[in-house]
């Protein structure tokens, strides 16, 4: 199944609707230079990000468009390229059928973990160089602290990625009551400057 603009729109709408449902207020921590970063205080399961669609509007805004080679492989190609010219394109040559698009890790890596005595969490993603740079994301995290005094909260984190970077991450202070057991999951989609829509893979963490 080849990617299409209509497919991308449906994917974007579904993830946008999911993000809108997560209305719990999170407390942001101002960005500060921190070297080194706080070490994780939890187990971390990094997740593979996979290509799930293509955003033609974002690609066009950055000078790219989706083209299909004679072999059936799809690439994000500079619009100035002549027909049949796939130079300077983004896409690793995987087949454009569903099985090829669902190969784990063909778009990057995502993560979430607890830090600073489990009072904060950090989540983010890193885009593969053959998919372009990070552009924007629809992202959220859910934190659950166990036991009778625990709680569950959702943290909306959607927005733009840093310019000219393959990496985005965010830190939030956890507002749920602290208990001796806690878990976290993050998820959503990220769009690259070349137009690829990457599914998060839903990374998890626990302490």
C-alpha positions in Angstrom: 0.0 0.0 0.0 1.6 3.3 -1.1 1.3 6.4 1.0 -1.0 9.1 0.0 -1.9 12.6 1.1 -5.4 11.4 2.2 -3.8 8.6 4.3 -1.6 11.1 6.0 -4.5 13.4 6.8 -6.4 10.6 8.4 -3.4 9.7 10.5 -2.8 13.3 11.5 -6.5 13.7 12.5 -6.6 10.6 14.5 -3.5 11.5 16.5 -4.6 15.1 16.9 -7.9 13.9 18.3 -6.1 11.7 20.8 -3.9 14.6 21.9 -6.9 16.8 22.4 -8.5 14.3 24.8 -5.5 14.5 27.1 -6.5 17.6 29.0 -4.7 17.1 32.4 -2.6 20.1 33.2 1.2 19.5 33.5 3.7 21.7 35.3 6.5 22.7 32.9 10.0 23.1 34.1 11.8 26.0 32.4 14.5 24.9 29.9 17.9 25.2 31.5 21.4 24.2 30.4 22.2 21.1 32.4 25.5 19.3 31.9 25.4 16.5 32.6 21.7 15.7 32.4 20.2 13.9 35.5 20.6 10.2 35.3 17.5 8.0 35.0 16.1 6.7 38.2 14.0 4.0 36.6 14.2 1.2 34.1 14.0 2.6 30.5 12.6 0.8 27.5 13.6 2.7 24.3 11.1 2.2 21.5 11.6 2.1 17.7 9.8 4.7 15.7 8.3 3.6 12.4 7.1 5.4 9.3 3.3 5.4 9.2 2.5 8.1 6.7 3.5 11.2 4.7 2.6 14.9 5.2 2.7 16.4 1.7 2.1 20.0 3.1 5.1 19.9 5.4 7.3 18.3 2.7 6.3 21.0 0.2 7.0 23.8 2.7 10.6 22.4 2.9 11.0 21.8 -0.8 10.2 18.1 -1.0 7.5 15.8 -2.5 6.8 12.1 -2.4 7.8 10.2 -5.5 7.7 6.5 -6.3 10.6 4.8 -8.1 10.1 2.2 -10.8 10.9 -0.5 -8.2 7.9 0.7 -6.0 10.1 2.3 -3.4 9.0 5.8 -2.2 11.2 8.7 -1.4 10.9 12.4 -0.4 12.6 14.1 -3.3 13.6 17.8 -3.8 10.9 19.3 -6.0 13.6 20.8 -8.3 14.8 17.3 -9.3 13.9 16.2 -12.8 11.6 13.2 -13.3 13.5 10.0 -12.4 16.1 11.9 -10.4 16.2 10.7 -6.8 19.4 12.4 -5.7 19.4 14.1 -2.3 16.2 12.4 -1.3 15.1 11.1 2.0 13.9 7.5 2.5 15.9 4.4 3.0 14.6 2.4 0.1 12.3 0.1 2.0 9.4 -1.3 0.0 6.3 0.9 0.0 3.9 -2.0 1.0 2.5 -2.2 4.5 5.0 -4.8 5.7 8.0 -2.6 4.7 6.5 0.5 6.4 6.0 -1.3 9.7 9.6 -2.5 10.1 10.6 -1.3 13.6 13.1 1.5 13.8 12.9 2.7 10.2 12.3 6.3 11.4 14.2 6.7 14.7 14.1 6.1 18.5 11.9 7.4 21.3 12.2 7.2 25.1 10.8 8.1 28.5 12.3 7.8 32.0 12.0 9.1 35.5 14.7 11.3 37.0 15.6 13.4 40.1 14.3 10.9 42.6 11.3 10.0 40.4 9.9 13.6 40.8 10.3 14.3 37.1 10.1 12.5 33.8 11.9 13.1 30.5 10.6 12.0 27.1 11.7 12.6 23.6 12.8 11.2 20.2 15.6 11.1 17.7 15.0 11.0 14.0 17.1 9.0 11.6 19.3 11.0 9.3 17.8 9.4 6.2 14.3 10.7 7.2 15.1 14.4 7.4 15.2 16.6 10.6 12.5 16.8 13.3 9.8 19.4 12.5 6.8 18.9 14.9 5.0 16.3 17.0 1.7 15.3 18.6 3.0 13.8 21.8 1.8 13.0 25.3 2.8 11.0 28.4 0.8 9.2 31.0 2.2 8.8 34.5 0.7 6.3 37.1 1.8 6.0 40.7 0.6 2.8 42.3 -1.2 1.9 45.5 -4.2 3.3 47.4 -2.6 6.8 47.5 -1.4 6.9 43.9 -2.9 8.6 40.9 -2.9 8.7 37.1 -2.2 11.8 35.0 -1.7 12.7 31.4 0.7 15.4 30.1 0.2 16.9 26.7 3.5 17.7 25.0 2.7 18.5 21.4 4.5 21.3 19.6 7.4 22.2 17.3 10.8 20.6 17.4 14.0 22.6 17.6 15.1 24.0 14.2 17.8 22.1 12.4 17.9 19.3 14.8 17.1 15.6 14.7 16.3 15.4 18.4 13.4 16.8 20.6 12.9 16.2 24.3 10.9 17.6 27.2 11.0 17.5 31.0 8.0 17.8 33.3 7.5 17.8 37.0 5.2 14.9 38.1 2.1 16.2 40.0 0.6 12.8 40.9 1.1 11.7 44.6 4.4 10.0 45.0 4.4 6.3 45.9 7.0 3.5 45.9 5.8 2.2 42.5 5.4 4.2 39.4 5.2 3.7 35.6 5.2 5.9 32.5 4.3 5.6 28.9 4.8 8.2 26.1 3.4 8.2 22.6 2.3 10.0 19.5 3.7 11.0 16.1 6.5 13.1 14.8 6.7 14.8 11.4 10.1 15.4 9.7 11.1 18.2 7.4 11.0 15.7 4.5 7.3 14.9 5.3 7.7 11.5 6.9 5.2 10.8 9.7 6.8 8.6 12.4 4.9 6.6 15.0 6.4 6.8 18.5 6.5 3.1 19.3 5.2 4.0 22.8 8.3 3.8 25.1 7.7 2.9 28.7 9.5 3.2 32.1 8.9 2.1 35.7 10.4 2.4 39.1 
